[in-house]
Amino acid sequence: MPKKEITAAASRYTSRKIRGRGAGDQSWQHRAYDMYHQVPEVRFAASWISNAMSGVRLYAGRRDEKDGSIDPAPADHRAAQIVDQIAGGADGQAALLGAFGKHLTITGEGWIVVRPNDDVLSPHAPVDGHDWRVLSVREVRQQSGKLIAEIDGEEVPIPEGDPEGMDPDAPVALRVWEPDPERAIEADSPVRSSLELLEELLLLNAAVKAIARSRITGRGIILVPKGTRFPSSTAQGNAEDDLIEIFMTIAETAIRDPESAAATVPIILELPADTISDFKHLTFESQFDELALKLREEAVRRFATGLEIPAEILLGLGDVNHWGAWALTSEAIRLGIEPKARTVAHAFTQQWLRPILEAEGVEDWHRWLVWYDTSPLRVRTNRSETALQAHDRGVISDAALRRETGFDDSDAPTAVELEERNKKTDDGQDQDDDAPAPAPDLPVDESEAPPDTLPAAASAGPGPALVAAADGLIWCALTAAGEKLRRTPACPRSERAKARDVESARLHTLLPVQADQVEQWRLLDGAWHRAPEIAGRYGLDPECLTASLDGYARELIAAGVEHEYRLVPSVLTSCVEAAA
């Protein structure tokens, strides 16, 4: 497999780098941070990605030249030690990755400043370690060819690094960014392309706010046909107030006290009887009122589709079922979290791990890298109950049962414990009080051996022909279920091309399916139409055979277990015994 290319960018601050980059136009990044503070949808998206990023685990690894996989470094290898010390350990790495989740989403760029703790004396870092800080583009600036970082409210100059090497005991500034496809030295982010849309959303928010206030500041005007005069205030006596002044007074009262009568009662004006014949209520509503709400909803939806995670994450899962939500979350991790984790890991590889390994004289320093593990984010469904049922049917092993119920092999009973359990069972100490009494002794002329007239099917179990026929029915049913499963939420659209390479009858072992979803998605509908024919051929009850095969197939699908031919006789036993 060819080596995977990483689309990411990282740069360590040196005099050559700082002069070569230039100031650039960062105005859009400042606007992006403004949107984060003003638009709740931006904050939600950035926080969601940040929280997910904080669950990613970093580790040192080495890429396999054959299949491109990443093999973790041994715990005592220098690469593993360096990665474990990044940001002071797992807790610091979680905070660091979480911060980059926001920066890469909003502005597509962030800085890491690493300083020896001997100089900083930070209480949050080991005494003999380093102080790691993640800074935004607003906290790092170039000034007269130098780099100035704002840390804890103080301006800290970052000395120039050696462009040919790195001193791990000197302060280091790393710029990490998602490169713009047009100009790679510039940063890019999902918020950048939505800035104009977000400006529009702010205007619509202001319009909706004005509409809401208009409902508060006035309920219209009631025209009364009885002499023309305006209501007067107590201070003016019998003098008439100006109409504009009446409007302003009522509006100010309604805003100051939304629960007052001024916020709900219309203004009353009296007009000559010959001017109007009846009471009239005039309102000042606009057709834009309802349109503004629809436009705002559309703007939010467009912003959601412009993110690097499924739009449903921002818009709400709505009617999406449990497995649909699982599939969306998995898609969000693959498209939104892993690329950003890859960007940060690439920065640490190129600008921290490998320079240190090279400086320390590690021979294969260029082979080691910082990689990421997102498995802690992928929560598996609770299949404990299904695993217990499958274990009782003999479909899965003891080890699989422990795995699905949250235990490991260390929880397995010892040989001594098993011996004690068997002994208690033999002595009848573990039997329930409600258990049936043992059968009485048979007379001496009675025998427990099956009589010669007992049907062969009952004494010998299901025959090979019946087992083969049932096996074919089961395999066809699982094949049809797999074909349907490819078109369900259990198989995201992005994974359907890969799913086609998997044999349909085994697809349920790779895709999660809950027991009730077998019925919901009609995976086994029409699977047993030949069961009555086979039942009649071998003298079995059609309903019993159909129910046994259907129950077995449902358990396999829900447990994610592959069908085995050797289990078919146990599926048929109850029907064969009933026919006897």
Secondary structure, 3 states (H helix, E strand, C coil): CCCCCCCCEEEECEHHHHHHHCCCCCHHHHHHHHHHHHCHHHHHHHHHHHHHHCCCEEEEEEECCCCCCEEECCCCCHHHHHHHCHHHCHHHHHHHHHHHHHHHHHCCEEEEEEEEHHHHCCCCCCCCCEEEEEECCCCEEEECCEEEEEECCEEEEECCECCCCCCCCCCEEEEEECECCCCCCCECCCCHHHHHHHHHHHHHHHHHHHHHHHHHHCCCEEEEECCCECCCCHHHCCCCCCHHHHHHHHHHHHHHCCCCHHHCCCEEEEECCCCCCCCEEECCCCCHHHHHHHHHHHHHHHHHHCCCCCHHHHHCCCCCCHHHHHHHHHHHHHHHHHHHHHHHHHHHHHHHHHHHHHHCCCCCHHHEEEEEECHHHCCCCCCHHHHHHHHHCCCCCHHHHHHHCCCCHHHCCCHHHHHHHHHHHHHCCCCCCCCCCCCCCCCCCCCCCCCCCCCHHHHHCCCHHHHHHHHHHHHHHHHHHHHHHCCCCCCCHHHHHHHCCCCHHHHHHCCCCCHHHHHHCCCCCCCCCCHHHHHHHCCCCHHHHHHHHHHHHHHHHHHCCCCCHHHHHHHHHHHHHHHC
